[in-house]
Amino acid sequence: MTRIFSSFKRARTRPGDALACDIAASCVSELLQRLRSKTTEMSAPEMRGYLRARAFAVVRTRVEQTIADGRLPAADKDELIAAVLERTVHIVVRDLQSPPVIAVPSPHLRLRTAA
C-alpha cells in the first residue's frame, strides 16, 4: 500500500511561500479599504490590472521591510515581490467580487426534527 502513495510527488514549496502569504495578507486589508469604492463598476480583468498598478507600491514597501528585518535575503526580492503581488491581487479580486453571505433563518428545521 505504501508503494502506491510513494509514487506521488510531494508538492514543492519554496522557502518564501509562507512569507509571501503573510505579506499578502497584510497588504490585502490596506488595499481593500482604499480601493473598494473605485472598483465597483470594473470587470474582472480591468480590476486585476488596476489592482496590480495600485498594489505594487504597497507590496514593494512591505517586502523591503521584510528584507530589512532580516527575514529574507535581498537576492530573493524580485521573486518575492512578484509572488506577493499576484497573491494580493487574487485575494482582493475574490473578496471584491464575492457577494456577502447572508444567513437565512430555517424555521422548517424544527418541524423536520419533530417528524
Backbone as XML, in Angstrom:
<?xml version="1.0"?>
<chain id="A" units="angstrom">
  <residue number="1" name="MET">
    <atom name="N" x="0.816" y="-1.184" z="0.000"/>
    <atom name="CA" x="0.000" y="0.000" z="0.000"/>
    <atom name="C" x="0.869" y="1.261" z="0.000"/>
  </residue>
  <residue number="2" name="THR">
    <atom name="N" x="1.974" y="1.240" z="0.681"/>
    <atom name="CA" x="2.817" y="2.434" z="0.718"/>
    <atom name="C" x="3.462" y="2.711" z="-0.629"/>
  </residue>
  <residue number="3" name="ARG">
    <atom name="N" x="3.621" y="1.692" z="-1.463"/>
    <atom name="CA" x="4.200" y="1.924" z="-2.786"/>
    <atom name="C" x="3.309" y="2.822" z="-3.637"/>
  </residue>
  <residue number="4" name="ILE">
    <atom name="N" x="2.024" y="2.647" z="-3.508"/>
    <atom name="CA" x="1.099" y="3.444" z="-4.312"/>
    <atom name="C" x="1.251" y="4.920" z="-3.972"/>
  </residue>
  <residue number="5" name="PHE">
    <atom name="N" x="1.272" y="5.230" z="-2.702"/>
    <atom name="CA" x="1.340" y="6.614" z="-2.294"/>
    <atom name="C" x="2.732" y="7.200" z="-2.425"/>
  </residue>
  <residue number="6" name="SER">
    <atom name="N" x="3.753" y="6.386" z="-2.414"/>
    <atom name="CA" x="5.109" y="6.915" z="-2.554"/>
    <atom name="C" x="5.407" y="7.333" z="-3.984"/>
  </residue>
  <residue number="7" name="SER">
    <atom name="N" x="4.582" y="6.898" z="-4.933"/>
    <atom name="CA" x="4.827" y="7.277" z="-6.320"/>
    <atom name="C" x="4.358" y="8.704" z="-6.616"/>
  </residue>
  <residue number="8" name="PHE">
    <atom name="N" x="3.503" y="9.250" z="-5.770"/>
    <atom name="CA" x="3.062" y="10.628" z="-5.964"/>
    <atom name="C" x="4.177" y="11.588" z="-5.557"/>
  </residue>
  <residue number="9" name="LYS">
    <atom name="N" x="4.341" y="12.616" z="-6.337"/>
    <atom name="CA" x="5.356" y="13.610" z="-5.993"/>
    <atom name="C" x="4.791" y="14.550" z="-4.950"/>
  </residue>
  <residue number="10" name="ARG">
    <atom name="N" x="5.608" y="14.881" z="-4.013"/>
    <atom name="CA" x="5.198" y="15.838" z="-2.993"/>
    <atom name="C" x="5.221" y="17.234" z="-3.599"/>
  </residue>
  <residue number="11" name="ALA">
    <atom name="N" x="4.322" y="18.055" z="-3.105"/>
    <atom name="CA" x="4.275" y="19.439" z="-3.579"/>
    <atom name="C" x="5.554" y="20.147" z="-3.134"/>
  </residue>
  <residue number="12" name="ARG">
    <atom name="N" x="6.170" y="20.823" z="-4.061"/>
    <atom name="CA" x="7.401" y="21.535" z="-3.738"/>
    <atom name="C" x="7.054" y="22.944" z="-3.314"/>
  </residue>
  <residue number="13" name="THR">
    <atom name="N" x="7.527" y="23.287" z="-2.154"/>
    <atom name="CA" x="7.278" y="24.632" z="-1.650"/>
    <atom name="C" x="8.616" y="25.337" z="-1.521"/>
  </residue>
  <residue number="14" name="ARG">
    <atom name="N" x="8.627" y="26.575" z="-1.893"/>
    <atom name="CA" x="9.827" y="27.384" z="-1.766"/>
    <atom name="C" x="9.856" y="27.985" z="-0.367"/>
  </residue>
  <residue number="15" name="PRO">
    <atom name="N" x="11.030" y="28.331" z="0.108"/>
    <atom name="CA" x="11.128" y="28.874" z="1.461"/>
    <atom name="C" x="10.321" y="30.151" z="1.662"/>
  </residue>
  <residue number="16" name="GLY">
    <atom name="N" x="10.135" y="30.948" z="0.634"/>
    <atom name="CA" x="9.439" y="32.209" z="0.790"/>
    <atom name="C" x="7.935" y="32.122" z="0.623"/>
  </residue>
  <residue number="17" name="ASP">
    <atom name="N" x="7.377" y="30.932" z="0.357"/>
    <atom name="CA" x="5.932" y="30.811" z="0.120"/>
    <atom name="C" x="5.101" y="31.217" z="1.335"/>
  </residue>
  <residue number="18" name="ALA">
    <atom name="N" x="5.463" y="30.739" z="2.483"/>
    <atom name="CA" x="4.720" y="31.100" z="3.698"/>
    <atom name="C" x="4.883" y="32.585" z="3.995"/>
  </residue>
  <residue number="19" name="LEU">
    <atom name="N" x="6.069" y="33.085" z="3.754"/>
    <atom name="CA" x="6.325" y="34.507" z="3.970"/>
    <atom name="C" x="5.524" y="35.351" z="2.984"/>
  </residue>
  <residue number="20" name="ALA">
    <atom name="N" x="5.409" y="34.888" z="1.735"/>
    <atom name="CA" x="4.616" y="35.607" z="0.728"/>
    <atom name="C" x="3.150" y="35.653" z="1.128"/>
  </residue>
  <residue number="21" name="CYS">
    <atom name="N" x="2.645" y="34.569" z="1.678"/>
    <atom name="CA" x="1.249" y="34.553" z="2.142"/>
    <atom name="C" x="1.033" y="35.545" z="3.282"/>
  </residue>
  <residue number="22" name="ASP">
    <atom name="N" x="1.968" y="35.610" z="4.203"/>
    <atom name="CA" x="1.848" y="36.536" z="5.335"/>
    <atom name="C" x="1.880" y="37.997" z="4.870"/>
  </residue>
  <residue number="23" name="ILE">
    <atom name="N" x="2.794" y="38.293" z="3.960"/>
    <atom name="CA" x="2.899" y="39.666" z="3.467"/>
    <atom name="C" x="1.655" y="40.037" z="2.666"/>
  </residue>
  <residue number="24" name="ALA">
    <atom name="N" x="1.174" y="39.109" z="1.834"/>
    <atom name="CA" x="-0.031" y="39.376" z="1.034"/>
    <atom name="C" x="-1.230" y="39.639" z="1.938"/>
  </residue>
  <residue number="25" name="ALA">
    <atom name="N" x="-1.357" y="38.880" z="3.004"/>
    <atom name="CA" x="-2.480" y="39.079" z="3.929"/>
    <atom name="C" x="-2.433" y="40.467" z="4.566"/>
  </residue>
  <residue number="26" name="SER">
    <atom name="N" x="-1.242" y="40.947" z="4.853"/>
    <atom name="CA" x="-1.143" y="42.284" z="5.444"/>
    <atom name="C" x="-1.425" y="43.382" z="4.417"/>
  </residue>
  <residue number="27" name="CYS">
    <atom name="N" x="-1.160" y="43.122" z="3.148"/>
    <atom name="CA" x="-1.419" y="44.107" z="2.093"/>
    <atom name="C" x="-2.903" y="44.170" z="1.728"/>
  </residue>
  <residue number="28" name="VAL">
    <atom name="N" x="-3.600" y="43.062" z="1.858"/>
    <atom name="CA" x="-4.993" y="42.978" z="1.420"/>
    <atom name="C" x="-5.878" y="43.961" z="2.166"/>
  </residue>
  <residue number="29" name="SER">
    <atom name="N" x="-5.763" y="44.020" z="3.466"/>
    <atom name="CA" x="-6.660" y="44.896" z="4.232"/>
    <atom name="C" x="-6.474" y="46.357" z="3.859"/>
  </residue>
  <residue number="30" name="GLU">
    <atom name="N" x="-5.241" y="46.757" z="3.664"/>
    <atom name="CA" x="-4.973" y="48.143" z="3.282"/>
    <atom name="C" x="-5.550" y="48.454" z="1.898"/>
  </residue>
  <residue number="31" name="LEU">
    <atom name="N" x="-5.388" y="47.537" z="0.967"/>
    <atom name="CA" x="-5.897" y="47.773" z="-0.383"/>
    <atom name="C" x="-7.416" y="47.738" z="-0.444"/>
  </residue>
  <residue number="32" name="LEU">
    <atom name="N" x="-8.029" y="46.846" z="0.307"/>
    <atom name="CA" x="-9.491" y="46.790" z="0.307"/>
    <atom name="C" x="-10.094" y="48.090" z="0.817"/>
  </residue>
  <residue number="33" name="GLN">
    <atom name="N" x="-9.513" y="48.658" z="1.826"/>
    <atom name="CA" x="-10.025" y="49.911" z="2.378"/>
    <atom name="C" x="-9.897" y="51.056" z="1.381"/>
  </residue>
  <residue number="34" name="ARG">
    <atom name="N" x="-8.772" y="51.100" z="0.674"/>
    <atom name="CA" x="-8.537" y="52.211" z="-0.237"/>
    <atom name="C" x="-9.264" y="52.080" z="-1.566"/>
  </residue>
  <residue number="35" name="LEU">
    <atom name="N" x="-9.465" y="50.864" z="-2.055"/>
    <atom name="CA" x="-9.919" y="50.684" z="-3.428"/>
    <atom name="C" x="-11.321" y="50.122" z="-3.586"/>
  </residue>
  <residue number="36" name="ARG">
    <atom name="N" x="-11.997" y="49.813" z="-2.514"/>
    <atom name="CA" x="-13.317" y="49.190" z="-2.617"/>
    <atom name="C" x="-14.298" y="50.046" z="-3.422"/>
  </residue>
  <residue number="37" name="SER">
    <atom name="N" x="-14.362" y="51.326" z="-3.171"/>
    <atom name="CA" x="-15.334" y="52.185" z="-3.853"/>
    <atom name="C" x="-14.952" y="52.458" z="-5.308"/>
  </residue>
  <residue number="38" name="LYS">
    <atom name="N" x="-13.683" y="52.369" z="-5.647"/>
    <atom name="CA" x="-13.234" y="52.680" z="-7.002"/>
    <atom name="C" x="-13.403" y="51.525" z="-7.977"/>
  </residue>
  <residue number="39" name="THR">
    <atom name="N" x="-13.602" y="50.323" z="-7.487"/>
    <atom name="CA" x="-13.635" y="49.152" z="-8.364"/>
    <atom name="C" x="-15.035" y="48.570" z="-8.547"/>
  </residue>
  <residue number="40" name="THR">
    <atom name="N" x="-16.059" y="49.256" z="-8.113"/>
    <atom name="CA" x="-17.402" y="48.678" z="-8.142"/>
    <atom name="C" x="-17.928" y="48.447" z="-9.556"/>
  </residue>
  <residue number="41" name="GLU">
    <atom name="N" x="-17.564" y="49.260" z="-10.502"/>
    <atom name="CA" x="-18.089" y="49.145" z="-11.864"/>
    <atom name="C" x="-17.111" y="48.477" z="-12.830"/>
  </residue>
  <residue number="42" name="MET">
    <atom name="N" x="-16.019" y="47.923" z="-12.349"/>
    <atom name="CA" x="-14.998" y="47.340" z="-13.225"/>
    <atom name="C" x="-15.263" y="45.870" z="-13.494"/>
  </residue>
  <residue number="43" name="SER">
    <atom name="N" x="-14.849" y="45.421" z="-14.679"/>
    <atom name="CA" x="-14.877" y="43.992" z="-14.979"/>
    <atom name="C" x="-13.681" y="43.338" z="-14.279"/>
  </residue>
  <residue number="44" name="ALA">
    <atom name="N" x="-13.656" y="42.013" z="-14.238"/>
    <atom name="CA" x="-12.583" y="41.308" z="-13.527"/>
    <atom name="C" x="-11.197" y="41.589" z="-14.120"/>
  </residue>
  <residue number="45" name="PRO">
    <atom name="N" x="-11.010" y="41.498" z="-15.454"/>
    <atom name="CA" x="-9.676" y="41.801" z="-15.985"/>
    <atom name="C" x="-9.242" y="43.250" z="-15.748"/>
  </residue>
  <residue number="46" name="GLU">
    <atom name="N" x="-10.178" y="44.175" z="-15.879"/>
    <atom name="CA" x="-9.874" y="45.576" z="-15.640"/>
    <atom name="C" x="-9.493" y="45.789" z="-14.174"/>
  </residue>
  <residue number="47" name="MET">
    <atom name="N" x="-10.206" y="45.123" z="-13.287"/>
    <atom name="CA" x="-9.927" y="45.237" z="-11.861"/>
    <atom name="C" x="-8.548" y="44.668" z="-11.526"/>
  </residue>
  <residue number="48" name="ARG">
    <atom name="N" x="-8.185" y="43.539" z="-12.140"/>
    <atom name="CA" x="-6.869" y="42.953" z="-11.875"/>
    <atom name="C" x="-5.747" y="43.911" z="-12.288"/>
  </residue>
  <residue number="49" name="GLY">
    <atom name="N" x="-5.867" y="44.494" z="-13.478"/>
    <atom name="CA" x="-4.843" y="45.432" z="-13.933"/>
    <atom name="C" x="-4.757" y="46.659" z="-13.045"/>
  </residue>
  <residue number="50" name="TYR">
    <atom name="N" x="-5.889" y="47.187" z="-12.657"/>
    <atom name="CA" x="-5.936" y="48.352" z="-11.783"/>
    <atom name="C" x="-5.310" y="48.027" z="-10.433"/>
  </residue>
  <residue number="51" name="LEU">
    <atom name="N" x="-5.636" y="46.853" z="-9.900"/>
    <atom name="CA" x="-5.088" y="46.467" z="-8.594"/>
    <atom name="C" x="-3.587" y="46.222" z="-8.668"/>
  </residue>
  <residue number="52" name="ARG">
    <atom name="N" x="-3.109" y="45.599" z="-9.753"/>
    <atom name="CA" x="-1.665" y="45.388" z="-9.889"/>
    <atom name="C" x="-0.923" y="46.724" z="-9.863"/>
  </residue>
  <residue number="53" name="ALA">
    <atom name="N" x="-1.476" y="47.701" z="-10.578"/>
    <atom name="CA" x="-0.826" y="49.007" z="-10.628"/>
    <atom name="C" x="-0.837" y="49.692" z="-9.262"/>
  </residue>
  <residue number="54" name="ARG">
    <atom name="N" x="-1.949" y="49.613" z="-8.558"/>
    <atom name="CA" x="-2.071" y="50.289" z="-7.256"/>
    <atom name="C" x="-1.377" y="49.522" z="-6.136"/>
  </residue>
  <residue number="55" name="ALA">
    <atom name="N" x="-1.321" y="48.213" z="-6.238"/>
    <atom name="CA" x="-0.777" y="47.392" z="-5.153"/>
    <atom name="C" x="0.742" y="47.302" z="-5.184"/>
  </residue>
  <residue number="56" name="PHE">
    <atom name="N" x="1.346" y="47.610" z="-6.307"/>
    <atom name="CA" x="2.795" y="47.416" z="-6.430"/>
    <atom name="C" x="3.566" y="48.203" z="-5.367"/>
  </residue>
  <residue number="57" name="ALA">
    <atom name="N" x="3.211" y="49.459" z="-5.163"/>
    <atom name="CA" x="3.939" y="50.276" z="-4.182"/>
    <atom name="C" x="3.786" y="49.718" z="-2.773"/>
  </residue>
  <residue number="58" name="VAL">
    <atom name="N" x="2.585" y="49.280" z="-2.444"/>
    <atom name="CA" x="2.331" y="48.718" z="-1.105"/>
    <atom name="C" x="3.128" y="47.431" z="-0.915"/>
  </residue>
  <residue number="59" name="VAL">
    <atom name="N" x="3.082" y="46.563" z="-1.918"/>
    <atom name="CA" x="3.782" y="45.271" z="-1.829"/>
    <atom name="C" x="5.290" y="45.488" z="-1.751"/>
  </residue>
  <residue number="60" name="ARG">
    <atom name="N" x="5.826" y="46.369" z="-2.594"/>
    <atom name="CA" x="7.271" y="46.614" z="-2.587"/>
    <atom name="C" x="7.725" y="47.132" z="-1.228"/>
  </residue>
  <residue number="61" name="THR">
    <atom name="N" x="6.943" y="48.023" z="-0.634"/>
    <atom name="CA" x="7.290" y="48.563" z="0.685"/>
    <atom name="C" x="7.311" y="47.466" z="1.744"/>
  </residue>
  <residue number="62" name="ARG">
    <atom name="N" x="6.289" y="46.607" z="1.726"/>
    <atom name="CA" x="6.233" y="45.522" z="2.735"/>
    <atom name="C" x="7.368" y="44.520" z="2.537"/>
  </residue>
  <residue number="63" name="VAL">
    <atom name="N" x="7.708" y="44.208" z="1.292"/>
    <atom name="CA" x="8.804" y="43.257" z="1.029"/>
    <atom name="C" x="10.129" y="43.871" z="1.478"/>
  </residue>
  <residue number="64" name="GLU">
    <atom name="N" x="10.336" y="45.144" z="1.202"/>
    <atom name="CA" x="11.575" y="45.792" z="1.636"/>
    <atom name="C" x="11.677" y="45.833" z="3.162"/>
  </residue>
  <residue number="65" name="GLN">
    <atom name="N" x="10.557" y="46.014" z="3.849"/>
    <atom name="CA" x="10.562" y="45.959" z="5.314"/>
    <atom name="C" x="10.943" y="44.564" z="5.798"/>
  </residue>
  <residue number="66" name="THR">
    <atom name="N" x="10.428" y="43.541" z="5.115"/>
    <atom name="CA" x="10.739" y="42.162" z="5.479"/>
    <atom name="C" x="12.221" y="41.864" z="5.284"/>
  </residue>
  <residue number="67" name="ILE">
    <atom name="N" x="12.795" y="42.362" z="4.194"/>
    <atom name="CA" x="14.224" y="42.159" z="3.950"/>
    <atom name="C" x="15.050" y="42.925" z="4.984"/>
  </residue>
  <residue number="68" name="ALA">
    <atom name="N" x="14.623" y="44.127" z="5.314"/>
    <atom name="CA" x="15.338" y="44.920" z="6.326"/>
    <atom name="C" x="15.298" y="44.252" z="7.703"/>
  </residue>
  <residue number="69" name="ASP">
    <atom name="N" x="14.208" y="43.530" z="7.988"/>
    <atom name="CA" x="14.099" y="42.809" z="9.260"/>
    <atom name="C" x="14.963" y="41.559" z="9.285"/>
  </residue>
  <residue number="70" name="GLY">
    <atom name="N" x="15.521" y="41.177" z="8.139"/>
    <atom name="CA" x="16.391" y="40.007" z="8.066"/>
    <atom name="C" x="15.647" y="38.695" z="7.915"/>
  </residue>
  <residue number="71" name="ARG">
    <atom name="N" x="14.382" y="38.745" z="7.524"/>
    <atom name="CA" x="13.595" y="37.516" z="7.387"/>
    <atom name="C" x="13.776" y="36.865" z="6.022"/>
  </residue>
  <residue number="72" name="LEU">
    <atom name="N" x="14.449" y="37.558" z="5.095"/>
    <atom name="CA" x="14.644" y="37.044" z="3.741"/>
    <atom name="C" x="15.889" y="37.685" z="3.150"/>
  </residue>
  <residue number="73" name="PRO">
    <atom name="N" x="16.680" y="36.919" z="2.390"/>
    <atom name="CA" x="17.848" y="37.532" z="1.751"/>
    <atom name="C" x="17.435" y="38.495" z="0.638"/>
  </residue>
  <residue number="74" name="ALA">
    <atom name="N" x="18.233" y="39.519" z="0.420"/>
    <atom name="CA" x="17.922" y="40.539" z="-0.580"/>
    <atom name="C" x="17.936" y="39.974" z="-1.999"/>
  </residue>
  <residue number="75" name="ALA">
    <atom name="N" x="18.585" y="38.854" z="-2.221"/>
    <atom name="CA" x="18.653" y="38.262" z="-3.557"/>
    <atom name="C" x="17.285" y="37.768" z="-4.037"/>
  </residue>
  <residue number="76" name="ASP">
    <atom name="N" x="16.390" y="37.451" z="-3.122"/>
    <atom name="CA" x="15.066" y="36.932" z="-3.475"/>
    <atom name="C" x="14.005" y="38.015" z="-3.571"/>
  </residue>
  <residue number="77" name="LYS">
    <atom name="N" x="14.410" y="39.265" z="-3.586"/>
    <atom name="CA" x="13.469" y="40.385" z="-3.519"/>
    <atom name="C" x="12.495" y="40.399" z="-4.703"/>
  </residue>
  <residue number="78" name="ASP">
    <atom name="N" x="13.002" y="40.328" z="-5.923"/>
    <atom name="CA" x="12.128" y="40.425" z="-7.100"/>
    <atom name="C" x="11.151" y="39.269" z="-7.186"/>
  </residue>
  <residue number="79" name="GLU">
    <atom name="N" x="11.619" y="38.078" z="-6.870"/>
    <atom name="CA" x="10.749" y="36.897" z="-6.900"/>
    <atom name="C" x="9.653" y="37.000" z="-5.842"/>
  </residue>
  <residue number="80" name="LEU">
    <atom name="N" x="10.015" y="37.492" z="-4.674"/>
    <atom name="CA" x="9.031" y="37.638" z="-3.600"/>
    <atom name="C" x="8.021" y="38.728" z="-3.927"/>
  </residue>
  <residue number="81" name="ILE">
    <atom name="N" x="8.459" y="39.827" z="-4.520"/>
    <atom name="CA" x="7.526" y="40.894" z="-4.902"/>
    <atom name="C" x="6.510" y="40.361" z="-5.904"/>
  </residue>
  <residue number="82" name="ALA">
    <atom name="N" x="6.965" y="39.597" z="-6.885"/>
    <atom name="CA" x="6.049" y="39.041" z="-7.885"/>
    <atom name="C" x="5.048" y="38.083" z="-7.249"/>
  </residue>
  <residue number="83" name="ALA">
    <atom name="N" x="5.521" y="37.228" z="-6.352"/>
    <atom name="CA" x="4.623" y="36.262" z="-5.698"/>
    <atom name="C" x="3.602" y="36.957" z="-4.811"/>
  </residue>
  <residue number="84" name="VAL">
    <atom name="N" x="4.045" y="37.927" z="-4.037"/>
    <atom name="CA" x="3.142" y="38.644" z="-3.135"/>
    <atom name="C" x="2.137" y="39.466" z="-3.931"/>
  </residue>
  <residue number="85" name="LEU">
    <atom name="N" x="2.579" y="40.079" z="-5.014"/>
    <atom name="CA" x="1.680" y="40.887" z="-5.834"/>
    <atom name="C" x="0.558" y="40.041" z="-6.433"/>
  </residue>
  <residue number="86" name="GLU">
    <atom name="N" x="0.902" y="38.878" z="-6.959"/>
    <atom name="CA" x="-0.117" y="38.010" z="-7.553"/>
    <atom name="C" x="-1.085" y="37.473" z="-6.501"/>
  </residue>
  <residue number="87" name="ARG">
    <atom name="N" x="-0.571" y="37.094" z="-5.354"/>
    <atom name="CA" x="-1.457" y="36.606" z="-4.283"/>
    <atom name="C" x="-2.375" y="37.714" z="-3.787"/>
  </residue>
  <residue number="88" name="THR">
    <atom name="N" x="-1.827" y="38.894" z="-3.641"/>
    <atom name="CA" x="-2.621" y="40.018" z="-3.158"/>
    <atom name="C" x="-3.730" y="40.357" z="-4.139"/>
  </residue>
  <residue number="89" name="VAL">
    <atom name="N" x="-3.399" y="40.443" z="-5.414"/>
    <atom name="CA" x="-4.402" y="40.765" z="-6.436"/>
    <atom name="C" x="-5.484" y="39.691" z="-6.465"/>
  </residue>
  <residue number="90" name="HIS">
    <atom name="N" x="-5.097" y="38.436" z="-6.385"/>
    <atom name="CA" x="-6.075" y="37.345" z="-6.403"/>
    <atom name="C" x="-7.042" y="37.451" z="-5.223"/>
  </residue>
  <residue number="91" name="ILE">
    <atom name="N" x="-6.516" y="37.685" z="-4.035"/>
    <atom name="CA" x="-7.356" y="37.754" z="-2.837"/>
    <atom name="C" x="-8.286" y="38.963" z="-2.886"/>
  </residue>
  <residue number="92" name="VAL">
    <atom name="N" x="-7.768" y="40.102" z="-3.315"/>
    <atom name="CA" x="-8.593" y="41.319" z="-3.357"/>
    <atom name="C" x="-9.702" y="41.172" z="-4.392"/>
  </residue>
  <residue number="93" name="VAL">
    <atom name="N" x="-9.385" y="40.639" z="-5.569"/>
    <atom name="CA" x="-10.419" y="40.441" z="-6.598"/>
    <atom name="C" x="-11.479" y="39.473" z="-6.097"/>
  </residue>
  <residue number="94" name="ARG">
    <atom name="N" x="-11.054" y="38.397" z="-5.468"/>
    <atom name="CA" x="-12.004" y="37.430" z="-4.929"/>
    <atom name="C" x="-12.915" y="38.072" z="-3.886"/>
  </residue>
  <residue number="95" name="ASP">
    <atom name="N" x="-12.339" y="38.861" z="-2.997"/>
    <atom name="CA" x="-13.129" y="39.494" z="-1.941"/>
    <atom name="C" x="-14.074" y="40.560" z="-2.484"/>
  </residue>
  <residue number="96" name="LEU">
    <atom name="N" x="-13.639" y="41.288" z="-3.503"/>
    <atom name="CA" x="-14.489" y="42.334" z="-4.060"/>
    <atom name="C" x="-15.624" y="41.787" z="-4.922"/>
  </residue>
  <residue number="97" name="GLN">
    <atom name="N" x="-15.407" y="40.636" z="-5.545"/>
    <atom name="CA" x="-16.425" y="40.095" z="-6.439"/>
    <atom name="C" x="-17.381" y="39.118" z="-5.775"/>
  </residue>
  <residue number="98" name="SER">
    <atom name="N" x="-17.008" y="38.580" z="-4.643"/>
    <atom name="CA" x="-17.901" y="37.616" z="-4.000"/>
    <atom name="C" x="-18.996" y="38.354" z="-3.248"/>
  </residue>
  <residue number="99" name="PRO">
    <atom name="N" x="-20.235" y="37.881" z="-3.403"/>
    <atom name="CA" x="-21.332" y="38.547" z="-2.703"/>
    <atom name="C" x="-21.263" y="38.260" z="-1.202"/>
  </residue>
  <residue number="100" name="PRO">
    <atom name="N" x="-21.828" y="39.121" z="-0.394"/>
    <atom name="CA" x="-21.811" y="38.873" z="1.049"/>
    <atom name="C" x="-22.682" y="37.670" z="1.401"/>
  </residue>
  <residue number="101" name="VAL">
    <atom name="N" x="-22.287" y="36.947" z="2.416"/>
    <atom name="CA" x="-23.031" y="35.784" z="2.873"/>
    <atom name="C" x="-24.089" y="36.263" z="3.867"/>
  </residue>
  <residue number="102" name="ILE">
    <atom name="N" x="-25.327" y="35.921" z="3.566"/>
    <atom name="CA" x="-26.438" y="36.329" z="4.428"/>
    <atom name="C" x="-27.058" y="35.070" z="5.019"/>
  </residue>
  <residue number="103" name="ALA">
    <atom name="N" x="-27.147" y="35.029" z="6.330"/>
    <atom name="CA" x="-27.742" y="33.869" z="6.995"/>
    <atom name="C" x="-29.262" y="33.969" z="6.893"/>
  </residue>
  <residue number="104" name="VAL">
    <atom name="N" x="-29.872" y="32.907" z="6.398"/>
    <atom name="CA" x="-31.325" y="32.867" z="6.261"/>
    <atom name="C" x="-31.871" y="31.944" z="7.344"/>
  </residue>
  <residue number="105" name="PRO">
    <atom name="N" x="-32.825" y="32.390" z="8.118"/>
    <atom name="CA" x="-33.379" y="31.515" z="9.146"/>
    <atom name="C" x="-34.082" y="30.316" z="8.522"/>
  </residue>
  <residue number="106" name="SER">
    <atom name="N" x="-33.985" y="29.213" z="9.173"/>
    <atom name="CA" x="-34.580" y="27.978" z="8.659"/>
    <atom name="C" x="-35.625" y="27.452" z="9.639"/>
  </residue>
  <residue number="107" name="PRO">
    <atom name="N" x="-36.852" y="27.953" z="9.575"/>
    <atom name="CA" x="-37.875" y="27.508" z="10.528"/>
    <atom name="C" x="-38.305" y="26.060" z="10.283"/>
  </residue>
  <residue number="108" name="HIS">
    <atom name="N" x="-38.098" y="25.562" z="9.070"/>
    <atom name="CA" x="-38.531" y="24.205" z="8.769"/>
    <atom name="C" x="-37.686" y="23.149" z="9.466"/>
  </residue>
  <residue number="109" name="LEU">
    <atom name="N" x="-36.522" y="23.502" z="9.974"/>
    <atom name="CA" x="-35.672" y="22.532" z="10.642"/>
    <atom name="C" x="-36.331" y="21.997" z="11.912"/>
  </residue>
  <residue number="110" name="ARG">
    <atom name="N" x="-37.020" y="22.844" z="12.644"/>
    <atom name="CA" x="-37.688" y="22.365" z="13.867"/>
    <atom name="C" x="-38.781" y="21.359" z="13.517"/>
  </residue>
  <residue number="111" name="LEU">
    <atom name="N" x="-39.499" y="21.615" z="12.458"/>
    <atom name="CA" x="-40.567" y="20.704" z="12.056"/>
    <atom name="C" x="-39.995" y="19.377" z="11.571"/>
  </residue>
  <residue number="112" name="ARG">
    <atom name="N" x="-38.888" y="19.438" z="10.901"/>
    <atom name="CA" x="-38.264" y="18.249" z="10.346"/>
    <atom name="C" x="-37.767" y="17.324" z="11.447"/>
  </residue>
  <residue number="113" name="THR">
    <atom name="N" x="-37.198" y="17.855" z="12.486"/>
    <atom name="CA" x="-36.675" y="17.018" z="13.546"/>
    <atom name="C" x="-37.806" y="16.407" z="14.374"/>
  </residue>
  <residue number="114" name="ALA">
    <atom name="N" x="-38.949" y="17.047" z="14.410"/>
    <atom name="CA" x="-40.056" y="16.529" z="15.187"/>
    <atom name="C" x="-40.768" y="15.380" z="14.475"/>
  </residue>
  <residue number="115" name="ALA">
    <atom name="N" x="-40.610" y="15.274" z="13.165"/>
    <atom name="CA" x="-41.338" y="14.247" z="12.416"/>
    <atom name="C" x="-40.761" y="12.878" z="12.586"/>
  </residue>
</chain>
